[in-house]
Amino acid sequence: MDKILNYINGEFIESLDKSWINNVDPSIGKVYSLIPDSEDKDIEQAVQSAELAFDNWSNSTIDYRSKILNNIAKLILTNMEDLARAESIDNGKPLRLAKKIDIPRAAKNMAFFASAIKHDSSESHQMNNIAINYTLRKPIGVVGCISPWNLPLYLFTWKIAPALAAGNTVIAKPSEVTPMTAYLFSKICKEAGLPDGVLNIVHGYGGKVGAAITKHPKIKAISFTGGTATGKEIAKVAAPLFKKMSLELGGKNPNIVFADCDFEKAVSTSVLSSFSNQGQICLCGSRIYIERKIYDKFKEAFLKKVKKLVVQDPLSESTQIGALVSEDHMNKVLQHIKVAKEEGGVILHGGERILLSGRCENGFFVSPTVIEGLPHNCRTNQEEIFGPVVTLSPFDKEDEVIEYANGTQYGLSSTVWTKDLAKANKMAQELKAGIVWINCWLVRDLRTPFGGVKNSGVGREGGYYALQFFTEPTNVCISLN
Ligand code: TXE
């Protein structure tokens, strides 16, 4: 049985208690590896090594840090096949998706911030002949990065790259549900020449290791992606300790389709925004609002494509829908479908677990599910399901659909389909969301601000926003007299 190890002070070690957690392959429903069941004392060990490494790393040149991050990016691409296969086995996502999206984006995250740090700058403010101010931006110190299971290496590196580029040392925790690529990444970092102690990866349960990171007095900033409920827990602990927090939380994103849209593109992209990664992307458009006059036409065309989606062994090249990430999560999604039926929803397609034959006979597969006939304020349209489940609802007027779209606790992303760009820009003004895609979905420029409003989070990741988060500004004012 493979044993995943912590990466602390450049060493690959077990937890101090030498206890283990089972790691399950969701496509076959069986334990296939073990991860360290770490706790506070393992975090203490990691913080000590991060503290020791901080001076040299933070005082290193930008070119040096950039070179190391680029070495890591190149090694991720060199190890693409192994990393993609590991990600597919650990998460249940199609291997094709891991190869096309997850692993290339992890490399891109490292390369992007290797470049961004070389082009970063800070401002000065002149007070005529009285004084000149300049802003110093210094690394914070030891920072914590906690990431979820849906896009494991993609979101893990999305936090670690800017933290390291800015000169911080890092205590990082991947989800205990999908730890494998974080472990392989730690070996890549060692091979890339990252100095010992600069990055420390500690595996284990969120309530133990994640909580230990959040409360540790020497970890001065927390960058977290995960559920809104967990985000609240983290904020409760970190806020009184005056830690900086970046919280990327849940979403319940509206996908708004007007009659004057590019119909074919709206339908085909909506299939992707509904079911990519088994609907386990915080940016998925799980509430589809369709202008009434094309409702039936859209429903028919959408269902025709959904029915063709291949739910299969994630390692098979033809698979479009893989396994959900765990048995617990599958049961959570199936429970949401049960609630939808109780609320009066009509299941147009799917709605049940799929039992495959052969290798994946015990895997956690759920059919892509399409539901109509629900009011916008029911639980199914209010709560994040985070699985292959979408609802279809008609609307008549713009102000009506704006009210529906904004009518949840979340505000992460929205998608709008219309050829009338004046209308689209008016919608973007009125939608309460951190990201609005117009006639596209998941088109990502890493320089842009990434994050949500309301219960979808606090702060923004991406580009200089991330480098600002991982540094503290000091204003220096020099008299000119
Ligand atoms: O997230 P969790 P999970 C949503 C989605 C999903 C729900 C839970 O609804 O069902 O969140 O998913 C660590 N202190 N999203 O279980 O529990 C945990 O170990 C510190 C949306 O993955 O929030 C893991 O490493 N850390 C999201 C990380 O937090 C704690 C993507 C995320 O775990 C902790 C994923 C604690 N008390 C899920 N408890 C998005 N916006 O992309 C857990 N953790």
Boltz pocket constraint, residues with backbone or C-beta under 6 A from the ligand:
constraints:
  - pocket:
      binder: B
      contacts: [[A, 146], [A, 147], [A, 148], [A, 149], [A, 150], [A, 173], [A, 174], [A, 175], [A, 176], [A, 204], [A, 205], [A, 206], [A, 207], [A, 209], [A, 210], [A, 211], [A, 214], [A, 225], [A, 226], [A, 227], [A, 228], [A, 230], [A, 231], [A, 233], [A, 234], [A, 248], [A, 249], [A, 250], [A, 251], [A, 281], [A, 282], [A, 384], [A, 385], [A, 386]]
      max_distance: 6.0
